[in-house]
Amino acid sequence: MKSYLPPLKSLQYFMLAGKLSSFKRAASELNISQAAVSQQIKQLESYLGLSLFERNNRETKLTVHGARLLPYIEEGFLQWQRGLASITDDNQTKVLRISAIHSFTSIFLLPRLPQFQKAHPELMVQIAPSNDLVDFKNDEIDLAIRMGSGNYQGLHEKKIMSDHLIFVVSPDLLEGRSNADAKYIFSLPWIEDPSKGTHDVLDEACSQFHINKQSLTPTIRSNNSMMLIENALAGRGFTLVNKGLVTQYLASGELVQVLGFEAVSPWSLYLVAPKQNFEWKKVKAFEQWLVPLIKAHT
């Protein structure tokens, strides 16, 4: 194995031509001549003693050796970018791009975001509501806020809130009855979260209150907490939901906690991102603003 690397430029040109399957398109992207791209790649092939492209008049195609090399070069450039970003901040220091779960975005984040903007007028905050995992390599996202069980592979995570699952219902459905009347509560329409973690807690509750779980017929089913809460607020039934998401509705009386039942939620709230992103000034500013708010809320 050679003890030194080929010119960085030749690796860059090879990577772009390989991704685009075209010397011409690579040259256009780099704003140089096609001949310059071809020359650099020939130098790289000479250095390696291997052909990296099959060249003909119709297409430019990677050889077996080129296809094997390309992902390593891409990963190498990505690691360099990450290393530089970790000490110099990212290339968009004035824009903070956050992907947050729908329920947290609607209920907690958006109503309070003007406070953060007032404290940090130099930042433009972009919120992308989503319950899906983020591809930080390809999506333009700096930080994700996720409700889950942790262990986000290849990413750094910070748990910012643990929670409890509780039963809630609109006071209109109680009709003056005690909020501890299990027989009546479980006879109400059931708004169901079908996820396994929630079902395990439901099993525990049914056992505690001597309820046949099979007697619960869901009128609404969704794994979107915002939809569960909205339907409960509309008086369409009772549901089992994270307490932290309904604190304001309990305080206002729009929802009532019933049965006195609480169980540790399998879902906690996390900040998730590549590790170096947490070193960025804008991400630190958001974290330092958000975490105390979360603690005060719970």
N, C-alpha and C positions, 0 to 999 in steps of 0.2 A: 504493500500500500504506500502510495506517495505520502511524504511527510509534510506537504504544503498544499494549499488549496489553489485551484485555478483562479484566474481573475474573476472577481465578483460580477463584473459586467457580463461575462460570458454565461454565468449561471442565471443571472436575471433575464437575459435574452432567451436562453433555453427555456426557462420556466414559462415565460409569456407565450413563446411560440408553441410550446407543448400544450398549454391550456387552450389556446385559440386554434390549434391545428393549422397554423398559417404563418409563414414568415412575413407575408404582406400585411396581414392584420396586426401582427406584433410590431412591425415597423411603424404602422399608422398610430398605434397606441403610444409608442415611444417618441413619435415625431422625428424619426430618423429614416434613412434609406433602407430598402429591403436588402441591399448588398451589405450594409453594415451589420444587420442582424445575421445574415448568412456567414459573414466572415467570423464573427464572434463564436458562432456555434461550431464552425469548422475548427477553430482554435481549441474549443472545449473537446471536440471529438479527437483531435490530434493528441491532446493532453492525456485523454483516457485510453486512447488506442482502440476506440469502439465507435461504431456508427450509432447515432441517437435518433436519426430520422430516415425514413424511406422517402426519397425524393422522386416525384414524377411530375408530369405536366398538369395533372388533374388535381392532385391533393398532396398535402404534406402530412405524413403519418409517422407517429413514434414507432421506433423499433421495440423489440422486447426489452432491450437494455434501457432505452429512453423511457418507456412506460414504467419500468421499475424505479428509475432514478427520480422521476418527476415528483412524486409525493414527498420524498425526502427533502428535495430542494424547496418545495412549497412550505413544508414544516419549518425548515431552517430560516427562511425569510420571515415567517410568522413569529418565530421565537425572537428574532432580532428586533422586530417591531415591538413585541411585548416588552423586551428588555429596555428598549429606548423609551417606551411609554412609561415604564415604571419609574424612571428617573427624571423624565422631562414633561410628564403629564401627557394626555392624549392630544390628538391634532385638532380637537374642537373643544377648547377649554371653556368656551362661553355657552355651550349647549349641553344640557344634562338630559339624557334620554333614558326614561324609566319604563320598564314593562311591569305592570302590576295586575294582580288578579281582579276580575270585574267587581266582586263584592267589596273588596277593600278600597278599590278606586272610587266607587260610587258613594259608599257609606262614610269612609274616613278621610281618604286622601284629598279628593277634589275640594270638599268644603274648607279644608285647612290650607290648601296649597298657596292661596294669596298671602298667608303669613310668611311662608318661606320666600316667596318672590319679593315681598317687602324687605325682608332681611338680606336678600341677595339679589338686588336689581341687576347685577352684572351677568346673571345667568338666565338663559332662556330654557325653561323646563318643558320637555315634550313627554307626554304620557301616552303609552300604548297599552290600553287595557287588553289583557289576554290571560287565559288560564293555561295556555300551552307552554311547554318548556322553550327556552330561548336558545337559539344557535348563535352564540356570541361571536363565532368566527365569521358569520355571514350577515347577521342582522345588525343594524346600527343601533345597538342598545348598550348602555353603560352599566346599568344595574337592574336586577329583577327583584320583585317582591312576590314571594310565593307562599302559599299555604300547603304544607306537606309534612312528610315524616323525616325530611333531611336526606343526607347521603346523595347529594347532587353530583354525579360522577364527573370528575375532571374540573370541578368548580369549587370556589371557596364559599362558605356559607356562614352566616351569623344569625343565630336564633334570637329574635327580638320579642317574641311573645309566645308563651304557652297558654293554653285555654282549657275551658270545660264545655262539654255539651249539655244543653238544657232544653227542656220542653217549653215552648212558648205558644201563645194563642192570643187572638184579638179579644179584648174584654167583652165585645159584643156577643161573642159565642158562649160566654159563661152564663149569661142570663141570670145573674145574681147568685149562681151556685158557688160553692167553695172551690178555690183553686187546688184543693187537695183531694177532690172527689175523683179518684182514679177511674171508677166504673164509668162515670159520665165523660171524663176527658177522653178516654180511649174509645168511646162511642162516636166521637166527632170525626168528621172527614180527616183523613191522614194525608199530609203532604210529605212525601218520602224522598230522602236522599238515598239512592241505591248503592252508594259506595260501601265497600266491605267494612271499613273502620266504623262507620256510623251504624251499620247493621249489627255489629258486635255489641255496641253500646245499647242498641235497642233490645237485643236479646236479654241483656242484663236488667234493663228496666222492666221488661215484661215479666221476667222471673220474680223481680222484687215486688211487683204489684199484682202477681197472680193473674196475668192476662195471657190469653192464647194469642200468640203473635199472628197466627193464621187468620184471626178474625179481623185484622187490620187490612182494609182494602184501600190502597192508595188511589186518591182521586187525581193527584198531581205527582209526577216523578221527575226529579232533576238533580244533577250533581252540581248545579250552579247555585251557590248559597244565596245570591241576590234574588233569584227567582223564588226560592223557598220563602225568603223573608217577605218579598212583595206579596205573595199569595197569602201568607199569614196575616199581614197587615190589612189585606182586603177582606179578611174574615172567611177565607175559603177552607179553613181547617187548622189543625195544630201540627207543629213540626219540631224536629230535633236539630238544633243548630248551635254553632259556636257562640258562646256568651259574649265574647268581645265584639262580635258583629252586630249585636242588638242592644248594647248598653244604652244607647241614646233613646231607643224606642221603649225600653223598660222605664227609663227615667221620665219620659214624657207621658207614659201611660198608654201609648198606642199598642203595646204588647204587654202581656202579663206572663211572668214565669209561673208555671204550674207544677204541681206534684212535689215540689221541693227536691227534685232529683237533679244531681249534678254528677258527671263522670269526667275523668280526665280525657280530653279530646286527643285522638290520634294525630290531629293536625296542629302544627305550630306554624307561626309566621316567621319567615326567613328573608334576610337579604342575601341575594345570590349573585355572584359575578366571578370572572377570573380574578385570581388573587391580587394581581397588580392594580386592578381597577379600584380597589379599596384604598390604594395609596394616592389616588388622584384627589386633588384639592376639592373639586366640585362634589365628588362622591362623599368625601369626609364631611363636607359642610351639610349635605343632605342627611347623612346618618346621624350627625350630632344634633340636628334639628328634630328628626323623626323619633328617635329612640326615647327621649324624655316624654314626648307627647303620648307615645304608646303606653309607657309606664303609668302616666297620669290617668290615661283613659281606662286602664284595667285596675 
